[in-house]
Amino acid sequence: MATTTDRMPVIYLSHGAPPLADDPIWPGQLAAWSADLPRPTAILMISAHWEAAPITVGATETVPLVYDFGGFAPHYYRVTYPAPGAPELAAKVAALLGGPHGAVRQEPERGLDHGAYVPLAEMYPDADIPVLQLSMPTLAPAELAALGQRLAPLRDEGVLIVGSGFFTHNLRAIRAGDRRLAQALTEFDDWGSRALDAGDLDSLLNFEHAAPAARLAHPRTEHFAPLFVTLGAGLDDLGTQRSVIDGEWLGLSKRSIQIG
């Protein structure tokens, strides 16, 4: 069993959708990943599915779930993940992000969306680690990287910072037969992998112009955006970056990385 450490890695994961739990491969990949990580003192989630400005923290006592999807089978709406709240972490986040950057807003009724609880249920199924979700106040890559840098000291206190999105996210890819789109997503994933391996932060921050097929890979960029929080929080250790999970799910890249 992994033990707690004072210095946590930082990760970006492609979180899938509620049917992730039924995939024959992905849940095991996430479980193996978490088994190799030091045990966190708490988890800070930044999900593609919560955009709110100013920066907002969610529930810190009882942490409900937000079933922020439609059209799925009824059992996906009965999933539970009763993780403890993280009021101490919320106070630390507020201290790091407050001051000249403005106050951190609180939304105590806002629970974990599927970008948070779906992967956490596979990685930490006992739901015994305090979890806090933080909103993305913008989709601007440089601003999100700066946000990650401000959160980085939490790593020294054993907090696992998780950016949760999808490395490519064009839902048209789920439809079979669009070879042009499939090739475009493959090209984007390959470019992203090489940019990460090279530590080319400038190109990644400028991905909308630097990457091939960026607009096809991300018609809207909210699923790539959490990566920049991860990169900012791991900036001092960027040379250790590695892809822990790659491949695809329903035509979308599930590339997930660890720094540190």
Secondary structure as UniProt FT lines:
FT   STRAND          10..14
FT   HELIX           18..22
FT   HELIX           26..36
FT   STRAND          42..51
FT   STRAND          56..57
FT   HELIX           74..77
FT   HELIX           87..97
FT   HELIX           99..101
FT   STRAND          105..106
FT   TURN            108..109
FT   HELIX           114..123
FT   TURN            125..126
FT   STRAND          131..136
FT   HELIX           141..151
FT   HELIX           152..157
FT   STRAND          159..165
FT   HELIX           171..174
FT   TURN            176..177
FT   HELIX           179..197
FT   TURN            198..199
FT   HELIX           201..205
FT   HELIX           207..210
FT   TURN            212..213
FT   HELIX           214..217
FT   HELIX           221..223
FT   TURN            224..225
FT   HELIX           226..233
FT   HELIX           235..240
FT   STRAND          242..245
FT   STRAND          248..249
FT   TURN            250..251
FT   STRAND          252..253
FT   STRAND          256..259
//
